[in-house]
Structures are given as C-alpha cells and as structure tokens.
Amino acid sequence: MLGYDEFFPIQTTYATGRVPCSVAVGDFNHDTRLDIVVANRGSNTVGVLLGYENGSFLNQTQYLTGSWPFSVAVGDFNNDTQLDIVIANFDDNT
C-alpha cells in the first residue's frame, strides 16, 4: 500500500485461487510494471496477475501445478533473459 499525506488509500483486493500461500513479483510481460504470481495450495494452481500502469492488476490467469503448491519464486533460471516461475509442490515432493 502506498501512503499519501500520512494516510493510506482504501484497500483493493484481488481474487486468487483457494488457499493462497506464497507470492512473488516480477515483470513477466516486459511492460516495466510489476506483476504478481501466487501459489494457490487449495486449487493446485499458480495465478498470474498482470500489473497496470495505475498500480492495479488484471484478474488472474491460473495455471495448473503439481499437488499442493507450497512456494513460488521468480528468476531467470535458464539464462534466456526472460523471467521464469518455479513452484515447490508439497504433496508431489517436487
């Protein structure tokens, strides 16, 4: 939340999958705006919310994962200059 003149704006919430448990940020679509990725343990998905220039986010796009995604991280893991998303799945031990 950004504070202005010692006050905070009204909270904005965004829908995720069931039981969100881990969050990471990065610019996934190369528009210089931060995007959010959420591991949704209860729905076995990760959700990506793309950021708008005004600081708000699109509704999430969900992608299936293994069983019970527990943690999510972002980085360029294969050295192709593109951000990658890695998920640790608790029930699959992957």
N, CA, C and O of each residue as an XYZ file, in Angstrom:
376
protein
N       0.836     -1.171      0.000
C       0.000      0.000      0.000
C       0.885      1.241      0.000
O       1.891      1.291      0.708
N       0.524      2.206     -0.766
C       1.254      3.458     -0.824
C       0.601      4.469      0.098
O      -0.618      4.639      0.069
N       1.400      5.141      0.915
C       0.848      6.148      1.802
C       0.952      7.538      1.199
O       1.972      7.882      0.602
N      -0.089      8.335      1.350
C      -0.114      9.707      0.857
C      -0.548     10.617      1.996
O      -1.597     10.401      2.604
N       0.265     11.643      2.286
C      -0.090     12.623      3.314
C      -0.491     11.959      4.631
O      -1.479     12.348      5.254
N       0.275     10.965      5.046
C       0.069     10.249      6.304
C      -1.188      9.382      6.334
O      -1.584      8.915      7.402
N      -1.808      9.166      5.205
C      -2.982      8.306      5.126
C      -2.764      7.251      4.054
O      -1.979      7.450      3.127
N      -3.449      6.148      4.184
C      -3.390      5.096      3.184
C      -4.690      5.068      2.399
O      -5.757      5.313      2.963
N      -4.618      4.771      1.100
C      -5.854      4.669      0.318
C      -6.654      3.443      0.752
O      -6.135      2.565      1.442
N      -7.897      3.394      0.350
C      -8.740      2.243      0.649
C      -8.122      1.000      0.025
O      -7.658      1.032     -1.115
N      -8.119     -0.083      0.769
C      -7.536     -1.346      0.322
C      -8.250     -1.886     -0.908
O      -9.476     -1.832     -1.002
N      -7.469     -2.407     -1.849
C      -8.016     -3.090     -3.015
C      -7.667     -4.562     -2.891
O      -6.518     -4.898     -2.601
N      -8.628     -5.444     -3.105
C      -8.366     -6.881     -3.046
C      -8.531     -7.491     -4.429
O      -9.273     -6.978     -5.267
N      -7.828     -8.593     -4.652
C      -7.880     -9.309     -5.920
C      -8.120    -10.784     -5.635
O      -7.553    -11.341     -4.694
N      -8.953    -11.411     -6.441
C      -9.257    -12.830     -6.270
C      -8.043    -13.674     -6.640
O      -7.323    -13.375     -7.592
N      -7.835    -14.728     -5.869
C      -6.810    -15.723     -6.174
C      -7.490    -17.081     -6.166
O      -8.712    -17.174     -6.042
N      -6.698    -18.128     -6.298
C      -7.240    -19.471     -6.153
C      -7.473    -19.764     -4.677
O      -7.348    -18.879     -3.831
N      -7.809    -21.001     -4.379
C      -8.078    -21.398     -2.994
C      -6.777    -21.552     -2.211
O      -5.798    -22.096     -2.722
N      -6.775    -21.080     -0.997
C      -5.665    -21.175     -0.042
C      -4.358    -20.627     -0.642
O      -3.399    -21.382     -0.805
N      -4.305    -19.343     -0.969
C      -3.048    -18.770     -1.450
C      -2.004    -18.817     -0.341
O      -2.301    -18.477      0.805
N      -0.780    -19.235     -0.672
C       0.202    -19.415      0.397
C       1.570    -18.813      0.102
O       2.401    -18.732      1.007
N       1.831    -18.390     -1.125
C       3.131    -17.819     -1.451
C       2.960    -16.828     -2.591
O       2.170    -17.053     -3.508
N       3.704    -15.728     -2.530
C       3.595    -14.662     -3.523
C       4.992    -14.236     -3.959
O       5.915    -14.185     -3.146
N       5.142    -13.930     -5.244
C       6.374    -13.346     -5.773
C       5.987    -12.296     -6.809
O       4.881    -12.323     -7.348
N       6.900    -11.379     -7.082
C       6.632    -10.330     -8.066
C       7.739    -10.292     -9.109
O       8.880    -10.669     -8.841
N       7.386     -9.832    -10.293
C       8.334     -9.650    -11.387
C       7.610     -9.054    -12.574
O       6.380     -9.005    -12.594
N       8.358     -8.601    -13.558
C       7.765     -8.062    -14.783
C       7.723     -9.188    -15.811
O       8.678     -9.379    -16.564
N       6.619     -9.932    -15.842
C       6.520    -11.122    -16.686
C       6.224    -10.815    -18.145
O       6.512    -11.642    -19.010
N       5.660     -9.657    -18.444
C       5.293     -9.345    -19.830
C       6.075     -8.161    -20.402
O       5.672     -7.590    -21.415
N       7.166     -7.794    -19.778
C       8.106     -6.778    -20.283
C       7.469     -5.425    -20.544
O       7.805     -4.766    -21.528
N       6.551     -4.997    -19.678
C       5.945     -3.674    -19.842
C       6.446     -2.692    -18.783
O       5.895     -1.599    -18.646
N       7.476     -3.066    -18.041
C       8.115     -2.300    -16.958
C       7.230     -2.141    -15.724
O       7.562     -1.366    -14.828
N       6.118     -2.855    -15.664
C       5.240     -2.816    -14.490
C       5.344     -4.145    -13.750
O       5.438     -5.206    -14.367
N       5.327     -4.077    -12.429
C       5.413     -5.314    -11.663
C       4.120     -6.111    -11.765
O       3.022     -5.557    -11.714
N       4.274     -7.414    -11.908
C       3.178     -8.368    -11.947
C       3.313     -9.260    -10.717
O       4.366     -9.292    -10.081
N       2.252     -9.981    -10.384
C       2.226    -10.825     -9.189
C       1.961    -12.267     -9.591
O       1.124    -12.531    -10.454
N       2.676    -13.203     -8.965
C       2.375    -14.625     -9.112
C       2.065    -15.171     -7.717
O       2.767    -14.874     -6.750
N       0.995    -15.978     -7.630
C       0.511    -16.503     -6.352
C       0.409    -18.021     -6.444
O      -0.193    -18.540     -7.384
N       0.987    -18.741     -5.483
C       0.799    -20.186     -5.383
C      -0.492    -20.440     -4.617
O      -0.643    -19.998     -3.478
N      -1.420    -21.152     -5.243
C      -2.735    -21.441     -4.654
C      -2.798    -22.911     -4.246
O      -3.131    -23.779     -5.052
N      -2.475    -23.170     -2.995
C      -2.363    -24.543     -2.493
C      -3.668    -25.318     -2.612
O      -3.644    -26.495     -2.971
N      -4.795    -24.700     -2.324
C      -6.072    -25.405     -2.313
C      -6.635    -25.730     -3.676
O      -7.509    -26.590     -3.790
N      -6.152    -25.060     -4.724
C      -6.665    -25.332     -6.076
C      -5.597    -25.897     -7.006
O      -5.843    -26.070     -8.200
N      -4.398    -26.190     -6.462
C      -3.294    -26.739     -7.258
C      -3.032    -25.915     -8.513
O      -2.933    -26.444     -9.620
N      -2.922    -24.595     -8.307
C      -2.650    -23.675     -9.407
C      -1.684    -22.588     -8.952
O      -1.473    -22.379     -7.758
N      -1.104    -21.903     -9.932
C      -0.495    -20.603     -9.687
C      -1.301    -19.601    -10.489
O      -1.752    -19.892    -11.597
N      -1.474    -18.438     -9.930
C      -2.180    -17.365    -10.614
C      -1.222    -16.240    -10.922
O      -0.403    -15.867    -10.082
N      -1.319    -15.691    -12.132
C      -0.513    -14.541    -12.526
C      -1.451    -13.355    -12.709
O      -2.416    -13.429    -13.471
N      -1.167    -12.270    -12.013
C      -1.937    -11.033    -12.121
C      -1.028     -9.985    -12.752
O      -0.051     -9.562    -12.134
N      -1.336     -9.566    -13.966
C      -0.518     -8.585    -14.669
C      -0.847     -7.183    -14.180
O      -2.012     -6.841    -13.976
N       0.196     -6.373    -13.993
C       0.028     -5.033    -13.454
C      -0.292     -3.993    -14.508
O       0.236     -4.022    -15.619
N      -1.170     -3.070    -14.134
C      -1.485     -1.892    -14.952
C      -0.597     -0.726    -14.523
O      -0.013     -0.754    -13.440
N      -0.497      0.284    -15.358
C       0.329      1.454    -15.054
C      -0.205      2.253    -13.864
O       0.558      2.982    -13.231
N      -1.486      2.136    -13.548
C      -2.059      2.871    -12.413
C      -1.906      2.131    -11.081
O      -2.428      2.585    -10.063
N      -1.195      0.999    -11.077
C      -0.963      0.252     -9.852
C      -1.985     -0.822     -9.555
O      -1.863     -1.525     -8.552
N      -2.999     -0.966    -10.408
C      -3.980     -2.038    -10.229
C      -3.540     -3.257    -11.045
O      -2.524     -3.213    -11.738
N      -4.310     -4.341    -10.957
C      -3.936     -5.592    -11.612
C      -5.121     -6.200    -12.350
O      -6.273     -6.052    -11.941
N      -4.812     -6.892    -13.455
C      -5.818     -7.676    -14.174
C      -6.269     -8.833    -13.297
O      -5.566     -9.202    -12.356
N      -7.426     -9.412    -13.586
C      -7.816    -10.660    -12.936
C      -6.769    -11.714    -13.252
O      -6.152    -11.692    -14.317
N      -6.578    -12.624    -12.330
C      -5.519    -13.609    -12.510
C      -5.816    -14.598    -13.626
O      -6.968    -14.931    -13.900
N      -4.748    -15.055    -14.259
C      -4.786    -16.196    -15.160
C      -4.189    -17.355    -14.382
O      -3.079    -17.241    -13.863
N      -4.912    -18.476    -14.290
C      -4.441    -19.609    -13.499
C      -3.792    -20.666    -14.383
O      -4.219    -20.911    -15.511
N      -2.747    -21.286    -13.836
C      -2.039    -22.379    -14.491
C      -1.971    -23.545    -13.513
O      -1.695    -23.345    -12.330
N      -2.220    -24.756    -13.994
C      -2.161    -25.944    -13.144
C      -0.737    -26.218    -12.696
O       0.223    -25.966    -13.425
N      -0.619    -26.739    -11.482
C       0.679    -27.123    -10.929
C       0.592    -28.574    -10.480
O      -0.397    -29.259    -10.744
N       1.634    -29.036     -9.799
C       1.568    -30.322     -9.135
C       0.673    -30.206     -7.909
O      -0.014    -29.203     -7.715
N       0.694    -31.242     -7.091
C      -0.196    -31.304     -5.941
C       0.308    -30.450     -4.779
O       1.425    -30.634     -4.296
N      -0.529    -29.519     -4.342
C      -0.318    -28.663     -3.183
C       0.890    -27.741     -3.347
O       1.868    -27.873     -2.611
N       0.836    -26.805     -4.307
C       1.944    -25.856     -4.462
C       2.151    -25.078     -3.168
O       1.215    -24.492     -2.626
N       3.362    -25.080     -2.693
C       3.685    -24.565     -1.364
C       4.469    -23.256     -1.413
O       4.325    -22.404     -0.536
N       5.298    -23.104     -2.445
C       6.163    -21.936     -2.531
C       6.389    -21.579     -3.990
O       6.415    -22.458     -4.852
N       6.553    -20.288     -4.269
C       6.803    -19.813     -5.625
C       7.969    -18.826     -5.581
O       8.107    -18.054     -4.632
N       8.804    -18.861     -6.618
C       9.925    -17.924     -6.741
C      10.069    -17.534     -8.204
O       9.578    -18.225     -9.097
N      10.747    -16.423     -8.433
C      10.904    -15.870     -9.771
C      12.384    -15.606    -10.024
O      13.098    -15.138     -9.137
N      12.838    -15.905    -11.228
C      14.214    -15.612    -11.628
C      14.442    -16.070    -13.052
O      13.593    -16.742    -13.636
N      15.582    -15.710    -13.614
C      15.948    -16.180    -14.954
C      16.787    -17.443    -14.781
O      18.017    -17.382    -14.777
N      16.123    -18.580    -14.640
C      16.796    -19.826    -14.293
C      17.501    -20.496    -15.468
O      18.401    -21.309    -15.259
N      17.108    -20.169    -16.702
C      17.733    -20.806    -17.866
C      18.534    -19.819    -18.716
O      18.873    -20.121    -19.860
N      18.835    -18.649    -18.168
C      19.692    -17.650    -18.812
C      19.233    -17.221    -20.195
O      20.058    -17.023    -21.087
N      17.900    -17.072    -20.387
C      17.388    -16.599    -21.676
C      16.890    -15.160    -21.593
O      16.219    -14.690    -22.512
N      17.203    -14.462    -20.525
C      16.803    -13.078    -20.229
C      15.301    -12.922    -20.003
O      14.809    -11.794    -19.964
N      14.568    -14.007    -19.856
C      13.132    -13.980    -19.566
C      12.927    -14.476    -18.135
O      13.571    -15.435    -17.712
N      12.028    -13.823    -17.389
C      11.731    -14.302    -16.044
C      11.018    -15.646    -16.103
O      10.119    -15.851    -16.919
N      11.424    -16.544    -15.242
C      10.803    -17.857    -15.108
C      10.151    -17.935    -13.729
O      10.519    -17.202    -12.811
N       9.182    -18.829    -13.604
C       8.493    -19.063    -12.336
C       8.776    -20.501    -11.925
O       8.616    -21.420    -12.728
N       9.195    -20.698    -10.683
C       9.428    -22.039    -10.163
C       8.506    -22.246     -8.968
O       8.307    -21.349     -8.149
N       7.947    -23.461     -8.890
C       6.992    -23.796     -7.834
C       7.473    -25.043     -7.113
O       7.897    -26.006     -7.752
N       7.412    -25.034     -5.787
C       7.665    -26.232     -4.996
C       6.313    -26.811     -4.593
O       5.480    -26.118     -4.009
N       6.101    -28.095     -4.913
C       4.837    -28.779     -4.629
C       5.028    -29.734     -3.457
O       5.844    -30.652     -3.533
N       4.290    -29.528     -2.385
C       4.456    -30.283     -1.147
C       4.092    -31.756     -1.306
O       4.897    -32.623     -0.963
N       2.899    -32.062     -1.817
C       2.448    -33.455     -1.888
C       3.197    -34.282     -2.923
O       3.311    -35.499     -2.776
N       3.710    -33.639     -3.967
C       4.458    -34.359     -5.007
C       5.940    -34.475     -4.680
O       6.670    -35.200     -5.356
N       6.396    -33.758     -3.636
C       7.825    -33.671     -3.335
C       8.607    -33.190     -4.545
O       9.712    -33.663     -4.812
N       8.015    -32.231     -5.289
C       8.695    -31.685     -6.469
C       8.840    -30.186     -6.350
O       9.388    -29.546     -7.247
